[in-house]
Amino acid sequence: MNINCFAHDPDMGCRILEDASGCGEGCPFRKTTAEAKAGQQAAYQQLARLPEEQQQMIADTYYLGMRPWRDAPRKAVGV
């Protein structure tokens, strides 16, 4: 079965869900690689608009102090 989803591994199934029984066309989390990248870029753009102290708190909590959204390419959302 060819499942066009960024999280699908042919050998292991879904890398996101523990129970991959819903993996496939009807999965509510299913995204192509391009859709996943676009979503991440949109999230990075939102993070970059936050005040510096909030950005640092998020970086320290979730990104080991790094801010990957600073290096993310600047591109308009929805393009």
Kinemage of the C-alpha trace (Angstrom):
@kinemage 1
@onewidth
@group {chain A} dominant
@subgroup {mainchain}
@vectorlist {calphas} color= white
{ca met a 1} P 0.000 0.000 0.000
{ca asn a 2} L 1.406 3.427 -0.968
{ca ile a 3} L 0.423 5.990 1.652
{ca asn a 4} L 1.410 9.530 0.737
{ca cys a 5} L 2.092 10.835 4.257
{ca phe a 6} L 5.194 12.455 5.739
{ca ala a 7} L 4.950 10.194 8.813
{ca his a 8} L 4.505 6.864 7.020
{ca asp a 9} L 7.367 4.390 7.167
{ca pro a 10} L 6.913 1.383 4.850
{ca asp a 11} L 8.484 -0.962 7.405
{ca met a 12} L 7.051 0.418 10.651
{ca gly a 13} L 3.816 2.109 9.610
{ca cys a 14} L 2.891 5.418 11.194
{ca arg a 15} L 5.744 7.121 13.078
{ca ile a 16} L 3.299 9.461 14.836
{ca leu a 17} L 0.437 7.283 16.088
{ca glu a 18} L 0.990 4.306 18.370
{ca asp a 19} L -1.998 2.550 16.840
{ca ala a 20} L -1.583 2.837 13.086
{ca ser a 21} L -4.851 1.027 12.340
{ca gly a 22} L -6.371 4.325 11.146
{ca cys a 23} L -3.371 5.138 8.988
{ca gly a 24} L -4.317 5.794 5.388
{ca glu a 25} L -6.772 7.868 3.414
{ca gly a 26} L -9.084 8.536 6.367
{ca cys a 27} L -6.391 9.537 8.877
{ca pro a 28} L -7.108 13.029 10.252
{ca phe a 29} L -3.363 13.651 10.755
{ca arg a 30} L -2.324 12.664 7.231
{ca lys a 31} L -0.193 15.249 5.408
{ca thr a 32} L 2.124 15.171 2.449
{ca thr a 33} L 5.740 16.135 3.034
{ca ala a 34} L 5.087 19.501 1.371
{ca glu a 35} L 2.074 20.159 3.624
{ca ala a 36} L 4.091 19.251 6.729
{ca lys a 37} L 6.926 21.609 5.707
{ca ala a 38} L 4.460 24.423 4.968
{ca gly a 39} L 2.822 23.943 8.371
{ca gln a 40} L 6.161 24.026 10.142
{ca gln a 41} L 7.172 27.161 8.261
{ca ala a 42} L 3.910 28.880 9.222
{ca ala a 43} L 4.504 27.965 12.882
{ca tyr a 44} L 8.066 29.326 12.689
{ca gln a 45} L 6.751 32.590 11.249
{ca gln a 46} L 4.346 32.910 14.169
{ca leu a 47} L 7.155 32.234 16.648
{ca ala a 48} L 9.346 34.873 14.992
{ca arg a 49} L 6.632 37.492 15.564
{ca leu a 50} L 6.532 36.904 19.332
{ca pro a 51} L 8.365 39.199 21.757
{ca glu a 52} L 12.004 38.223 22.390
{ca glu a 53} L 11.391 37.000 25.951
{ca gln a 54} L 8.602 34.660 24.798
{ca gln a 55} L 10.768 33.354 21.973
{ca gln a 56} L 13.571 32.622 24.425
{ca met a 57} L 11.226 30.836 26.832
{ca ile a 58} L 9.912 28.625 24.003
{ca ala a 59} L 13.442 27.987 22.730
{ca asp a 60} L 14.635 26.977 26.194
{ca thr a 61} L 11.616 24.756 26.842
{ca tyr a 62} L 11.258 22.950 23.503
{ca tyr a 63} L 14.360 23.546 21.347
{ca leu a 64} L 17.330 23.179 23.763
{ca gly a 65} L 17.774 26.962 23.721
{ca met a 66} L 18.022 27.176 19.929
{ca arg a 67} L 15.647 29.137 17.722
{ca pro a 68} L 15.282 27.248 14.420
{ca trp a 69} L 12.680 29.758 13.235
{ca arg a 70} L 15.414 32.403 12.890
{ca asp a 71} L 17.039 30.367 10.145
{ca ala a 72} L 13.786 29.368 8.470
{ca pro a 73} L 13.356 30.834 4.981
{ca arg a 74} L 11.050 33.837 4.909
{ca lys a 75} L 8.115 33.065 2.669
{ca ala a 76} L 4.540 34.317 2.698
{ca val a 77} L 2.042 31.917 4.256
{ca gly a 78} L -0.236 30.333 1.659
{ca val a 79} L 2.209 30.739 -1.211
